[in-house]
Amino acid sequence: MKHKNQSESSESSQEWEGKGLDAQEAELRASLGNFKASVDAWSSAMMSRPRTAHEMVVRRTWRAAAGWALGCVVFAGSVSGGMYEHYREQEQARVAAVRQAEQRSQLAAERAREEEDLLAKVDSAVSRQVPNAMEPLASLMAEDENDATR
């Protein structure tokens, strides 16, 4: 292959040497003109074709942004839902504790009333009526107790 390319290049150089300078310049100008015309045609063809790559990139960019936004919304919803659930459980526990404390205080008050009633019954059952004959002596003892407390 090298030998063939070398022989072709030597032949083309011999052709250039055989022609005059004006002829070479005209041929060069024609070649450059043809090259420029083909580049211009190619360029205009590329400019007039639809640009799908740019639209695809734009669509993918919006899809990615929408995907990230949706993911953030789902994440925020999950976190806020979990936080709300935790808050609701704490609130229910607090309400249950308040109710339990109220029930304990009501139960303690009820027990205190029952004890007072029981003591009143015991006092009434234990206390004896003073016989009529001993009434003056009982009244003197009640007065002595009042004087002693003063």
Phi and psi in degrees as GROMACS dihedral restraints (atoms count N, CA, C in turn):
[ dihedral_restraints ]
;  ai    aj    ak    al  type     phi  dphi    fc
    3     4     5     6     1   -63.8    20    10
    4     5     6     7     1   -38.6    20    10
    6     7     8     9     1   -66.0    20    10
    7     8     9    10     1   -40.1    20    10
    9    10    11    12     1   -66.9    20    10
   10    11    12    13     1   -44.4    20    10
   12    13    14    15     1   -64.0    20    10
   13    14    15    16     1   -37.2    20    10
   15    16    17    18     1   -66.9    20    10
   16    17    18    19     1   -39.7    20    10
   18    19    20    21     1   -69.3    20    10
   19    20    21    22     1   -35.9    20    10
   21    22    23    24     1   -67.2    20    10
   22    23    24    25     1   -42.4    20    10
   24    25    26    27     1   -67.3    20    10
   25    26    27    28     1   -35.0    20    10
   27    28    29    30     1   -70.2    20    10
   28    29    30    31     1   -33.9    20    10
   30    31    32    33     1   -68.0    20    10
   31    32    33    34     1   -42.6    20    10
   33    34    35    36     1   -66.9    20    10
   34    35    36    37     1   -36.3    20    10
   36    37    38    39     1   -67.4    20    10
   37    38    39    40     1   -33.3    20    10
   39    40    41    42     1   -69.4    20    10
   40    41    42    43     1   -35.5    20    10
   42    43    44    45     1   -64.9    20    10
   43    44    45    46     1   -41.4    20    10
   45    46    47    48     1   -65.1    20    10
   46    47    48    49     1   -38.8    20    10
   48    49    50    51     1   -70.1    20    10
   49    50    51    52     1   -32.4    20    10
   51    52    53    54     1   -72.8    20    10
   52    53    54    55     1   -27.4    20    10
   54    55    56    57     1   -84.5    20    10
   55    56    57    58     1   162.1    20    10
   57    58    59    60     1   -81.8    20    10
   58    59    60    61     1   166.6    20    10
   60    61    62    63     1   -65.7    20    10
   61    62    63    64     1   -37.3    20    10
   63    64    65    66     1   -67.9    20    10
   64    65    66    67     1   -39.3    20    10
   66    67    68    69     1   -66.5    20    10
   67    68    69    70     1   -41.0    20    10
   69    70    71    72     1   -63.3    20    10
   70    71    72    73     1   -42.6    20    10
   72    73    74    75     1   -64.4    20    10
   73    74    75    76     1   -40.8    20    10
   75    76    77    78     1   -66.0    20    10
   76    77    78    79     1   -41.8    20    10
   78    79    80    81     1   -64.9    20    10
   79    80    81    82     1   -39.4    20    10
   81    82    83    84     1   -65.2    20    10
   82    83    84    85     1   -42.5    20    10
   84    85    86    87     1   -64.5    20    10
   85    86    87    88     1   -40.6    20    10
   87    88    89    90     1   -64.3    20    10
   88    89    90    91     1   -42.5    20    10
   90    91    92    93     1   -63.9    20    10
   91    92    93    94     1   -45.2    20    10
   93    94    95    96     1   -65.6    20    10
   94    95    96    97     1   -35.9    20    10
   96    97    98    99     1   -64.8    20    10
   97    98    99   100     1   -44.3    20    10
   99   100   101   102     1   -61.8    20    10
  100   101   102   103     1   -42.0    20    10
  102   103   104   105     1   -62.3    20    10
  103   104   105   106     1   -45.1    20    10
  105   106   107   108     1   -63.2    20    10
  106   107   108   109     1   -41.0    20    10
  108   109   110   111     1   -63.8    20    10
  109   110   111   112     1   -41.0    20    10
  111   112   113   114     1   -68.9    20    10
  112   113   114   115     1   -38.1    20    10
  114   115   116   117     1   -65.8    20    10
  115   116   117   118     1   -42.8    20    10
  117   118   119   120     1   -62.3    20    10
  118   119   120   121     1   -42.2    20    10
  120   121   122   123     1   -63.9    20    10
  121   122   123   124     1   -44.0    20    10
  123   124   125   126     1   -63.0    20    10
  124   125   126   127     1   -43.7    20    10
  126   127   128   129     1   -62.7    20    10
  127   128   129   130     1   -44.7    20    10
  129   130   131   132     1   -67.6    20    10
  130   131   132   133     1   -34.7    20    10
  132   133   134   135     1   -64.8    20    10
  133   134   135   136     1   -40.6    20    10
  135   136   137   138     1   -68.4    20    10
  136   137   138   139     1   -35.2    20    10
  138   139   140   141     1   -72.3    20    10
  139   140   141   142     1   -31.0    20    10
  141   142   143   144     1   -88.2    20    10
  142   143   144   145     1   -11.2    20    10
  144   145   146   147     1   -76.0    20    10
  145   146   147   148     1   155.0    20    10
  147   148   149   150     1   -68.2    20    10
  148   149   150   151     1   142.6    20    10
  150   151   152   153     1   -98.6    20    10
  151   152   153   154     1    80.7    20    10
  153   154   155   156     1   -76.9    20    10
  154   155   156   157     1   -29.5    20    10
  156   157   158   159     1   -64.9    20    10
  157   158   159   160     1   -41.9    20    10
  159   160   161   162     1   -66.0    20    10
  160   161   162   163     1   -44.0    20    10
  162   163   164   165     1   -62.8    20    10
  163   164   165   166     1   -38.3    20    10
  165   166   167   168     1   -65.6    20    10
  166   167   168   169     1   -41.1    20    10
  168   169   170   171     1   -65.2    20    10
  169   170   171   172     1   -42.5    20    10
  171   172   173   174     1   -63.7    20    10
  172   173   174   175     1   -44.5    20    10
  174   175   176   177     1   -62.0    20    10
  175   176   177   178     1   -43.7    20    10
  177   178   179   180     1   -66.2    20    10
  178   179   180   181     1   -34.9    20    10
  180   181   182   183     1   -64.5    20    10
  181   182   183   184     1   -45.5    20    10
  183   184   185   186     1   -66.3    20    10
  184   185   186   187     1   -36.8    20    10
  186   187   188   189     1   -64.9    20    10
  187   188   189   190     1   -41.7    20    10
  189   190   191   192     1   -65.0    20    10
  190   191   192   193     1   -43.6    20    10
  192   193   194   195     1   -63.4    20    10
  193   194   195   196     1   -42.8    20    10
  195   196   197   198     1   -65.2    20    10
  196   197   198   199     1   -38.4    20    10
  198   199   200   201     1   -63.2    20    10
  199   200   201   202     1   -44.0    20    10
  201   202   203   204     1   -65.3    20    10
  202   203   204   205     1   -41.6    20    10
  204   205   206   207     1   -63.1    20    10
  205   206   207   208     1   -44.8    20    10
  207   208   209   210     1   -63.4    20    10
  208   209   210   211     1   -40.6    20    10
  210   211   212   213     1   -62.2    20    10
  211   212   213   214     1   -41.1    20    10
  213   214   215   216     1   -64.9    20    10
  214   215   216   217     1   -39.5    20    10
  216   217   218   219     1   -64.7    20    10
  217   218   219   220     1   -43.0    20    10
  219   220   221   222     1   -64.0    20    10
  220   221   222   223     1   -42.5    20    10
  222   223   224   225     1   -63.5    20    10
  223   224   225   226     1   -46.7    20    10
  225   226   227   228     1   -62.5    20    10
  226   227   228   229     1   -39.8    20    10
  228   229   230   231     1   -63.8    20    10
  229   230   231   232     1   -40.8    20    10
  231   232   233   234     1   -64.7    20    10
  232   233   234   235     1   -45.7    20    10
  234   235   236   237     1   -65.6    20    10
  235   236   237   238     1   -45.9    20    10
  237   238   239   240     1   -67.2    20    10
  238   239   240   241     1   -35.3    20    10
  240   241   242   243     1   -63.3    20    10
  241   242   243   244     1   -42.1    20    10
  243   244   245   246     1   -64.6    20    10
  244   245   246   247     1   -41.6    20    10
  246   247   248   249     1   -65.8    20    10
  247   248   249   250     1   -40.7    20    10
  249   250   251   252     1   -63.6    20    10
  250   251   252   253     1   -42.5    20    10
  252   253   254   255     1   -61.8    20    10
  253   254   255   256     1   -42.6    20    10
  255   256   257   258     1   -63.7    20    10
  256   257   258   259     1   -43.4    20    10
  258   259   260   261     1   -62.2    20    10
  259   260   261   262     1   -42.6    20    10
  261   262   263   264     1   -63.4    20    10
  262   263   264   265     1   -41.4    20    10
  264   265   266   267     1   -63.5    20    10
  265   266   267   268     1   -42.4    20    10
  267   268   269   270     1   -63.8    20    10
  268   269   270   271     1   -40.5    20    10
  270   271   272   273     1   -65.0    20    10
  271   272   273   274     1   -41.2    20    10
  273   274   275   276     1   -65.2    20    10
  274   275   276   277     1   -39.0    20    10
  276   277   278   279     1   -65.4    20    10
  277   278   279   280     1   -39.7    20    10
  279   280   281   282     1   -65.2    20    10
  280   281   282   283     1   -44.0    20    10
  282   283   284   285     1   -62.8    20    10
  283   284   285   286     1   -41.6    20    10
  285   286   287   288     1   -63.3    20    10
  286   287   288   289     1   -39.2    20    10
  288   289   290   291     1   -66.4    20    10
  289   290   291   292     1   -39.2    20    10
  291   292   293   294     1   -65.1    20    10
  292   293   294   295     1   -44.0    20    10
  294   295   296   297     1   -62.3    20    10
  295   296   297   298     1   -42.4    20    10
  297   298   299   300     1   -63.9    20    10
  298   299   300   301     1   -40.5    20    10
  300   301   302   303     1   -65.1    20    10
  301   302   303   304     1   -39.7    20    10
  303   304   305   306     1   -63.3    20    10
  304   305   306   307     1   -42.3    20    10
  306   307   308   309     1   -63.4    20    10
  307   308   309   310     1   -40.4    20    10
  309   310   311   312     1   -64.1    20    10
  310   311   312   313     1   -42.8    20    10
  312   313   314   315     1   -67.6    20    10
  313   314   315   316     1   -38.3    20    10
  315   316   317   318     1   -64.9    20    10
  316   317   318   319     1   -41.0    20    10
  318   319   320   321     1   -64.8    20    10
  319   320   321   322     1   -41.2    20    10
  321   322   323   324     1   -65.2    20    10
  322   323   324   325     1   -41.0    20    10
  324   325   326   327     1   -65.1    20    10
  325   326   327   328     1   -39.4    20    10
  327   328   329   330     1   -64.9    20    10
  328   329   330   331     1   -41.6    20    10
  330   331   332   333     1   -64.2    20    10
  331   332   333   334     1   -39.4    20    10
  333   334   335   336     1   -63.4    20    10
  334   335   336   337     1   -42.5    20    10
  336   337   338   339     1   -63.0    20    10
  337   338   339   340     1   -41.8    20    10
  339   340   341   342     1   -62.9    20    10
  340   341   342   343     1   -40.2    20    10
  342   343   344   345     1   -65.6    20    10
  343   344   345   346     1   -40.9    20    10
  345   346   347   348     1   -62.6    20    10
  346   347   348   349     1   -43.6    20    10
  348   349   350   351     1   -62.6    20    10
  349   350   351   352     1   -41.9    20    10
  351   352   353   354     1   -63.5    20    10
  352   353   354   355     1   -43.9    20    10
  354   355   356   357     1   -64.7    20    10
  355   356   357   358     1   -36.9    20    10
  357   358   359   360     1   -65.0    20    10
  358   359   360   361     1   -40.5    20    10
  360   361   362   363     1   -65.1    20    10
  361   362   363   364     1   -41.8    20    10
  363   364   365   366     1   -64.1    20    10
  364   365   366   367     1   -43.9    20    10
  366   367   368   369     1   -61.1    20    10
  367   368   369   370     1   -43.2    20    10
  369   370   371   372     1   -69.8    20    10
  370   371   372   373     1   -33.3    20    10
  372   373   374   375     1   -74.0    20    10
  373   374   375   376     1   -35.5    20    10
  375   376   377   378     1   -80.1    20    10
  376   377   378   379     1   -33.8    20    10
  378   379   380   381     1   -67.9    20    10
  379   380   381   382     1   139.4    20    10
  381   382   383   384     1  -113.1    20    10
  382   383   384   385     1   148.8    20    10
  384   385   386   387     1   -76.5    20    10
  385   386   387   388     1   139.8    20    10
  387   388   389   390     1   -82.1    20    10
  388   389   390   391     1   132.1    20    10
  390   391   392   393     1   -61.8    20    10
  391   392   393   394     1   155.6    20    10
  393   394   395   396     1   -58.8    20    10
  394   395   396   397     1   -35.0    20    10
  396   397   398   399     1   -67.8    20    10
  397   398   399   400     1   -27.9    20    10
  399   400   401   402     1   -96.9    20    10
  400   401   402   403     1     3.1    20    10
  402   403   404   405     1   -58.1    20    10
  403   404   405   406     1   -46.1    20    10
  405   406   407   408     1   -61.7    20    10
  406   407   408   409     1   -37.8    20    10
  408   409   410   411     1   -67.8    20    10
  409   410   411   412     1   -37.6    20    10
  411   412   413   414     1   -67.2    20    10
  412   413   414   415     1   -36.6    20    10
  414   415   416   417     1   -69.9    20    10
  415   416   417   418     1   -34.4    20    10
  417   418   419   420     1   -65.6    20    10
  418   419   420   421     1   -37.5    20    10
  420   421   422   423     1   -69.2    20    10
  421   422   423   424     1   -35.5    20    10
  423   424   425   426     1   -67.3    20    10
  424   425   426   427     1   -37.4    20    10
  426   427   428   429     1   -67.8    20    10
  427   428   429   430     1   -38.6    20    10
  429   430   431   432     1   -64.0    20    10
  430   431   432   433     1   -39.7    20    10
  432   433   434   435     1   -65.0    20    10
  433   434   435   436     1   -38.3    20    10
  435   436   437   438     1   -68.2    20    10
  436   437   438   439     1   -37.9    20    10
  438   439   440   441     1   -69.5    20    10
  439   440   441   442     1   -35.8    20    10
  441   442   443   444     1   -69.5    20    10
  442   443   444   445     1   -31.0    20    10
  444   445   446   447     1   -79.5    20    10
  445   446   447   448     1   -17.5    20    10
